[in-house]
Structures are given as structure tokens and as C-alpha cells.
Amino acid sequence: MAARWGNEAAFAEIFETLYPKVYSFLWRRTARPEDVEEIAAETFVSVFKGLKIFEPAYEGAFSAWVFRIARHRLIDRIRKDSGSREQLVDPVDLHEAEADQADEVIDPAELPSGSDLADAVAALPEAQRSCILLRFVADMSIDQVADVMERTPNAIKQLQFRALSNLRQDPSLRQLRGES
């Protein structure tokens, strides 16, 4: 990775490739959209500073690492703004045994698109929202999302299952699906 050794063109390519996805991820997760550019910039400053020590564990690990940094910068900002140490994760402790039902395939293409869907995703619990955004907006694999969210792949499957189930049951989306 040429960017690791200070190659500006290589880092520019990383920035141009990942910035729109990181920006979109942050924009959908923050209550203050005016902070998105600043948090995204902080993310890429951290990426640049950490490039020399980054060691990829698998293919796709780099983008997962960038999104983990973005998630941590967002959490830092929320904690700073709220003045508290509250966590942005679901209070439900996800056990790997719960993930058995997550193997059921829910096709996200069955879900409607549009602003009602964006509102419904925004209303999901934080962990479910993050999972959906990383999986379907940032187009990450289960393993990459698990890496970003610092959870097991089975826990991510469970989060995705719950989130998609919640979206299916959302009354505001029934009209978009053609239901009365």
C-alpha cells in the first residue's frame, strides 16, 4: 500500500473511494448533520496517521478499519457534545446462540426504498441502524461489519435479522409495499 509510505496520490485515491461511503454512513447516524464533514475529516486524519501501523487481517479489512475509525470518531463527538459516557449500542446483550434464527434469509430488495425507508432506518435502535447502513449503504460483508462494530459475525447476523424484521413491520412502510 503506497499510501502507507506517504504517497499522496495513493492516499488521495483512498480518500476519493471511501469518503463518500464514510460521509453517507456518518450523515445517517448523527443527529447534527452539520458535524458530518468535520467528523469525516477527523476520520481521514486518523486513517492517515495510522496507515504505517495498519496490518490487514483479510481482504476488505482496510475499509472495515476506516469505518471503525469513523464510528469511534462519531461516538467521541456524541459523548463530547452530551457530556456523558453513554454508549451508542443496544442495551440487549447479543449472544451467539441467538444468531441461529439470523440464518433465515431476508432479502433487503423486498423492502421499499425512499424517504419513508430512510426515516424507518433512522428510527431503528443504534446498533441495528449501524448494521443496516454498513451492510447495505457501505456494501460491507458480515465479517467486515463485525470488525467495524467489534462484535462477532453471528451477532451481526442477529442485528441484521432484527433490523430487517423491524423494517418489515414498520407501519409507515406498509403503504410503500402496497399493503393497506
ZAKOL-370704 format. One record per residue (C-alpha): residue number from 1; z, x, y. Coordinates in steps of 0.1 Angstrom, whole numbers. Each point is the difference from the previous one (the first is absolute). Layout:
% residues N
+-----+-------+-------+-------+
! num !    c3 !    c1 !    c2 !
+-----+-------+-------+-------+
! NUM !     Z !     X !     Y !
...
+-----+-------+-------+-------+
***
This chain:
% residues 180
+-----+-------+-------+-------+
! num !    c3 !    c1 !    c2 !
+-----+-------+-------+-------+
!   1 !     0 !     0 !     0 !
!   2 !   -13 !    18 !    31 !
!   3 !    22 !   -20 !    24 !
!   4 !    30 !    16 !   -16 !
!   5 !    -9 !    33 !    15 !
!   6 !    -7 !   -13 !    35 !
!   7 !   -37 !   -10 !    -3 !
!   8 !    -2 !   -25 !    29 !
!   9 !   -33 !   -16 !   -13 !
!  10 !    17 !    -6 !   -34 !
!  11 !    30 !   -16 !    16 !
!  12 !   -23 !   -21 !    23 !
!  13 !   -17 !   -13 !   -32 !
!  14 !    34 !    -9 !   -15 !
!  15 !     9 !   -17 !    33 !
!  16 !   -32 !   -20 !     2 !
!  17 !     2 !   -11 !   -36 !
!  18 !    36 !   -10 !    -1 !
!  19 !     9 !   -10 !    36 !
!  20 !   -16 !   -35 !    -1 !
!  21 !    18 !    -8 !   -33 !
!  22 !    34 !    13 !    12 !
!  23 !    -5 !   -18 !    33 !
!  24 !    -7 !   -33 !   -18 !
!  25 !    29 !     5 !   -23 !
!  26 !    24 !     6 !    29 !
!  27 !   -14 !   -27 !    22 !
!  28 !     6 !   -26 !   -27 !
!  29 !    36 !    12 !    -5 !
!  30 !    14 !     4 !    34 !
!  31 !    15 !   -26 !    23 !
!  32 !   -12 !    20 !    30 !
!  33 !   -37 !     6 !    -2 !
!  34 !     2 !    21 !    32 !
!  35 !    18 !    27 !   -21 !
!  36 !   -27 !     3 !   -27 !
!  37 !   -20 !    27 !    17 !
!  38 !    30 !    21 !     7 !
!  39 !    14 !    -4 !   -36 !
!  40 !   -35 !     8 !   -14 !
!  41 !    -2 !    31 !    22 !
!  42 !    35 !    11 !   -11 !
!  43 !   -12 !    -5 !   -36 !
!  44 !   -30 !    24 !     4 !
!  45 !    21 !    26 !    19 !
!  46 !    24 !     0 !   -31 !
!  47 !   -30 !     2 !   -23 !
!  48 !   -14 !    30 !    19 !
!  49 !    34 !    17 !    -1 !
!  50 !     5 !    -7 !   -37 !
!  51 !   -35 !    10 !   -12 !
!  52 !    10 !    35 !   -10 !
!  53 !    28 !   -12 !   -23 !
!  54 !   -18 !   -30 !   -15 !
!  55 !    -7 !     3 !   -37 !
!  56 !   -20 !   -28 !   -15 !
!  57 !    13 !   -13 !   -33 !
!  58 !   -30 !   -22 !    -8 !
!  59 !   -33 !   -11 !    14 !
!  60 !     7 !   -23 !    29 !
!  61 !    34 !    16 !     7 !
!  62 !   -10 !    11 !    34 !
!  63 !    -7 !   -34 !    14 !
!  64 !    32 !   -13 !   -16 !
!  65 !    19 !    28 !    17 !
!  66 !   -15 !    -9 !    33 !
!  67 !     9 !   -36 !    -4 !
!  68 !    36 !    10 !   -10 !
!  69 !     3 !    19 !    32 !
!  70 !   -14 !   -30 !    19 !
!  71 !    26 !   -22 !   -17 !
!  72 !    28 !    23 !     8 !
!  73 !   -11 !     4 !    37 !
!  74 !     0 !   -38 !     2 !
!  75 !    34 !    -3 !   -15 !
!  76 !    13 !    27 !    23 !
!  77 !   -14 !   -20 !    30 !
!  78 !    15 !   -33 !   -11 !
!  79 !    34 !    16 !    -6 !
!  80 !    -1 !    17 !    34 !
!  81 !   -10 !   -32 !    18 !
!  82 !    25 !   -21 !   -18 !
!  83 !    28 !    25 !     3 !
!  84 !    10 !    -7 !   -36 !
!  85 !    -4 !    16 !   -34 !
!  86 !   -14 !   -31 !   -17 !
!  87 !   -26 !     5 !   -27 !
!  88 !   -35 !   -15 !     0 !
!  89 !     0 !    -8 !   -37 !
!  90 !     6 !   -31 !   -20 !
!  91 !    37 !    -5 !    -9 !
!  92 !   -11 !    -8 !   -35 !
!  93 !     5 !    29 !   -23 !
!  94 !   -32 !     3 !   -21 !
!  95 !     6 !    11 !   -35 !
!  96 !   -29 !    12 !   -22 !
!  97 !     8 !   -27 !   -26 !
!  98 !    -9 !   -27 !    26 !
!  99 !   -35 !    15 !     2 !
! 100 !   -11 !   -16 !   -33 !
! 101 !   -13 !   -31 !    17 !
! 102 !   -18 !    21 !    25 !
! 103 !   -26 !     9 !   -25 !
! 104 !   -14 !   -35 !     5 !
! 105 !   -32 !     5 !    20 !
! 106 !    -2 !   -18 !    33 !
! 107 !   -33 !     4 !    16 !
! 108 !     4 !     6 !    37 !
! 109 !   -35 !   -13 !     4 !
! 110 !    14 !   -35 !    -8 !
! 111 !    20 !     2 !    32 !
! 112 !   -16 !   -13 !    32 !
! 113 !    -7 !    24 !    29 !
! 114 !     5 !    -5 !    37 !
! 115 !    27 !    -2 !    25 !
! 116 !    20 !   -24 !   -20 !
! 117 !     1 !    26 !   -28 !
! 118 !    10 !    27 !    25 !
! 119 !    29 !   -22 !    12 !
! 120 !    10 !    -8 !   -36 !
! 121 !     0 !    38 !    -9 !
! 122 !    20 !     7 !    32 !
! 123 !    26 !   -26 !   -12 !
! 124 !     5 !    17 !   -34 !
! 125 !    32 !    21 !    -5 !
! 126 !    -5 !    36 !    12 !
! 127 !    -4 !    16 !   -34 !
! 128 !   -25 !   -26 !   -11 !
! 129 !   -20 !     3 !    32 !
! 130 !    -1 !    37 !    -2 !
! 131 !   -12 !    -2 !   -36 !
! 132 !   -28 !   -24 !     8 !
! 133 !   -11 !    20 !    30 !
! 134 !    -1 !    32 !   -18 !
! 135 !   -18 !   -14 !   -31 !
! 136 !   -26 !   -22 !    17 !
! 137 !    -3 !    13 !    36 !
! 138 !     4 !    37 !    -7 !
! 139 !   -16 !    -4 !   -34 !
! 140 !    26 !    20 !   -19 !
! 141 !     7 !     0 !   -37 !
! 142 !    33 !   -12 !   -15 !
! 143 !    10 !    37 !    -4 !
! 144 !    -8 !     9 !    36 !
! 145 !    19 !   -30 !    13 !
! 146 !    30 !    10 !   -22 !
! 147 !    -2 !    35 !    15 !
! 148 !    -1 !   -13 !    35 !
! 149 !    28 !   -26 !    -5 !
! 150 !    21 !    24 !   -21 !
! 151 !     2 !   -25 !   -29 !
! 152 !   -12 !    -1 !   -36 !
! 153 !   -35 !   -13 !    -8 !
! 154 !    16 !   -29 !   -19 !
! 155 !    21 !    -9 !    31 !
! 156 !   -33 !     0 !    20 !
! 157 !   -16 !   -23 !   -25 !
! 158 !    29 !   -24 !     3 !
! 159 !    -2 !     1 !    38 !
! 160 !   -37 !    -7 !    -1 !
! 161 !     5 !   -28 !   -24 !
! 162 !    27 !   -16 !    21 !
! 163 !   -20 !     4 !    32 !
! 164 !   -32 !   -15 !   -14 !
! 165 !    20 !   -28 !   -15 !
! 166 !    17 !    -7 !    33 !
! 167 !   -34 !     0 !    17 !
! 168 !   -13 !   -24 !   -25 !
! 169 !    29 !   -24 !     7 !
! 170 !    -2 !     3 !    38 !
! 171 !    -7 !   -35 !    13 !
! 172 !   -19 !    13 !    30 !
! 173 !   -26 !    15 !   -24 !
! 174 !    -5 !   -32 !   -21 !
! 175 !   -26 !   -14 !    25 !
! 176 !   -19 !    33 !    -1 !
! 177 !    -2 !    -3 !   -38 !
! 178 !   -13 !   -35 !     3 !
! 179 !    32 !   -16 !   -12 !
! 180 !    16 !   -30 !    17 !
+-----+-------+-------+-------+
***
